[in-house]
Amino acid sequence: MSNYPKPIGPYSAYRQGEGLLFVSGQIPINPQTGEIESKDIKEQTRQVLKNIEAILKENKLSLSEVLKSTCFLTDMKDFSAFNEVYAEFFTPPYPARSAFAVKDLPKDAKIEIEIIACKS
């Protein structure tokens, strides 16, 4: 069993090419249970970033090699709490980032994050 959840549709969790790793949007599924275990935005953000970290590790990369992240939140009122947890995982120089409010996410998640990383 992997340390990140399997895709819930017809897509790959990640793809590599030309030294870049493209990680599909990750939602806060616990890979051991296959479920979203918390409704709290901080806990959901933490789980998403742990899932991303596991994919990076499998590809011999780390969070410090993330160049770009795109973050989707179902409620921008959660932005500050999301940022608190995000800052626990990333250090300067931070990745470039976009954040968007979206109507809904799969499995009623509150957060989804996709990233692009590059081997140093």
C-alpha positions as a Markdown table, in Angstrom:
| # | Residue | x | y | z |
|---|---|---|---|---|
| 1 | Met | 0.0 | 0.0 | 0.0 |
| 2 | Ser | 1.3 | 3.5 | -0.9 |
| 3 | Asn | 1.5 | 6.4 | 1.6 |
| 4 | Tyr | -0.8 | 8.5 | -0.6 |
| 5 | Pro | -4.3 | 7.8 | -1.8 |
| 6 | Lys | -5.1 | 6.2 | -5.1 |
| 7 | Pro | -6.7 | 8.4 | -7.7 |
| 8 | Ile | -10.5 | 8.4 | -7.5 |
| 9 | Gly | -11.0 | 8.8 | -11.3 |
| 10 | Pro | -9.3 | 8.2 | -14.6 |
| 11 | Tyr | -6.1 | 10.1 | -13.9 |
| 12 | Ser | -2.6 | 9.5 | -12.5 |
| 13 | Ala | -1.5 | 10.7 | -9.1 |
| 14 | Tyr | 1.5 | 12.2 | -10.7 |
| 15 | Arg | 3.5 | 12.2 | -14.0 |
| 16 | Gln | 7.2 | 12.9 | -14.6 |
| 17 | Gly | 8.9 | 14.5 | -17.6 |
| 18 | Glu | 12.0 | 16.5 | -18.4 |
| 19 | Gly | 13.0 | 16.7 | -14.7 |
| 20 | Leu | 9.6 | 18.0 | -13.6 |
| 21 | Leu | 7.1 | 16.2 | -11.5 |
| 22 | Phe | 3.4 | 17.2 | -12.0 |
| 23 | Val | 1.2 | 16.1 | -9.0 |
| 24 | Ser | -2.5 | 15.9 | -9.6 |
| 25 | Gly | -4.8 | 17.7 | -7.2 |
| 26 | Gln | -4.7 | 15.9 | -3.8 |
| 27 | Ile | -7.6 | 16.0 | -1.4 |
| 28 | Pro | -7.4 | 15.1 | 2.3 |
| 29 | Ile | -8.0 | 11.3 | 1.9 |
| 30 | Asn | -6.1 | 9.3 | 4.6 |
| 31 | Pro | -4.3 | 6.6 | 2.5 |
| 32 | Gln | -4.8 | 4.0 | 5.2 |
| 33 | Thr | -8.6 | 4.4 | 5.5 |
| 34 | Gly | -9.5 | 5.8 | 2.1 |
| 35 | Glu | -11.6 | 8.4 | 3.8 |
| 36 | Ile | -11.6 | 12.1 | 4.7 |
| 37 | Glu | -11.4 | 11.9 | 8.5 |
| 38 | Ser | -11.9 | 15.5 | 9.5 |
| 39 | Lys | -14.1 | 18.5 | 8.5 |
| 40 | Asp | -11.5 | 20.9 | 10.0 |
| 41 | Ile | -9.6 | 22.9 | 7.3 |
| 42 | Lys | -6.3 | 22.7 | 9.2 |
| 43 | Glu | -6.5 | 19.0 | 9.5 |
| 44 | Gln | -7.6 | 18.6 | 5.9 |
| 45 | Thr | -4.7 | 20.9 | 4.7 |
| 46 | Arg | -2.3 | 18.9 | 6.8 |
| 47 | Gln | -3.5 | 15.6 | 5.3 |
| 48 | Val | -3.3 | 17.0 | 1.7 |
| 49 | Leu | 0.3 | 18.1 | 2.3 |
| 50 | Lys | 1.3 | 14.8 | 3.9 |
| 51 | Asn | -0.1 | 13.1 | 0.8 |
| 52 | Ile | 1.9 | 15.4 | -1.5 |
| 53 | Glu | 5.0 | 14.8 | 0.6 |
| 54 | Ala | 4.6 | 11.0 | 0.2 |
| 55 | Ile | 4.4 | 11.3 | -3.6 |
| 56 | Leu | 7.5 | 13.6 | -3.6 |
| 57 | Lys | 9.4 | 11.1 | -1.4 |
| 58 | Glu | 8.5 | 8.2 | -3.7 |
| 59 | Asn | 10.0 | 10.3 | -6.5 |
| 60 | Lys | 13.1 | 11.2 | -4.4 |
| 61 | Leu | 12.0 | 14.8 | -4.1 |
| 62 | Ser | 11.1 | 17.0 | -1.2 |
| 63 | Leu | 8.8 | 20.0 | -0.5 |
| 64 | Ser | 11.8 | 22.3 | -1.0 |
| 65 | Glu | 11.8 | 21.3 | -4.7 |
| 66 | Val | 8.2 | 22.4 | -5.3 |
| 67 | Leu | 8.2 | 25.3 | -7.7 |
| 68 | Lys | 4.5 | 25.9 | -8.0 |
| 69 | Ser | 1.3 | 25.0 | -6.1 |
| 70 | Thr | -2.3 | 25.6 | -7.0 |
| 71 | Cys | -4.7 | 25.6 | -4.1 |
| 72 | Phe | -8.5 | 25.2 | -4.3 |
| 73 | Leu | -10.6 | 26.1 | -1.2 |
| 74 | Thr | -14.4 | 25.8 | -1.0 |
| 75 | Asp | -14.5 | 28.7 | 1.4 |
| 76 | Met | -12.1 | 31.7 | 1.4 |
| 77 | Lys | -12.9 | 32.3 | 5.0 |
| 78 | Asp | -10.6 | 29.3 | 5.6 |
| 79 | Phe | -7.7 | 31.1 | 3.9 |
| 80 | Ser | -5.9 | 32.2 | 7.1 |
| 81 | Ala | -6.2 | 28.8 | 8.7 |
| 82 | Phe | -5.0 | 27.1 | 5.5 |
| 83 | Asn | -2.0 | 29.5 | 5.3 |
| 84 | Glu | -1.0 | 28.6 | 8.9 |
| 85 | Val | -0.7 | 24.9 | 8.1 |
| 86 | Tyr | 0.8 | 25.6 | 4.6 |
| 87 | Ala | 3.6 | 27.6 | 6.4 |
| 88 | Glu | 4.4 | 24.6 | 8.6 |
| 89 | Phe | 5.3 | 22.6 | 5.5 |
| 90 | Phe | 7.0 | 25.1 | 3.2 |
| 91 | Thr | 10.0 | 27.3 | 4.0 |
| 92 | Pro | 11.6 | 30.2 | 2.0 |
| 93 | Pro | 12.0 | 30.5 | -0.8 |
| 94 | Tyr | 8.3 | 29.5 | -1.0 |
| 95 | Pro | 6.9 | 28.0 | -4.1 |
| 96 | Ala | 4.9 | 30.3 | -6.5 |
| 97 | Arg | 1.3 | 29.8 | -5.6 |
| 98 | Ser | -2.3 | 30.5 | -6.7 |
| 99 | Ala | -5.3 | 30.0 | -4.5 |
| 100 | Phe | -8.9 | 29.9 | -5.8 |
| 101 | Ala | -12.3 | 29.6 | -4.2 |
| 102 | Val | -14.3 | 26.8 | -5.9 |
| 103 | Lys | -17.9 | 25.7 | -5.4 |
| 104 | Asp | -17.3 | 22.1 | -4.6 |
| 105 | Leu | -14.5 | 19.5 | -4.4 |
| 106 | Pro | -14.6 | 15.7 | -4.7 |
| 107 | Lys | -15.9 | 13.9 | -1.6 |
| 108 | Asp | -16.9 | 17.2 | 0.0 |
| 109 | Ala | -13.3 | 18.1 | 0.7 |
| 110 | Lys | -12.6 | 21.7 | 1.8 |
| 111 | Ile | -9.1 | 21.8 | 0.1 |
| 112 | Glu | -7.3 | 20.5 | -2.9 |
| 113 | Ile | -3.7 | 21.2 | -3.8 |
| 114 | Glu | -1.7 | 20.4 | -7.0 |
| 115 | Ile | 2.0 | 21.0 | -7.4 |
| 116 | Ile | 4.8 | 21.0 | -9.8 |
| 117 | Ala | 8.3 | 20.1 | -8.6 |
| 118 | Cys | 11.7 | 20.0 | -10.2 |
| 119 | Lys | 14.7 | 17.8 | -9.4 |
| 120 | Ser | 17.5 | 20.1 | -8.3 |
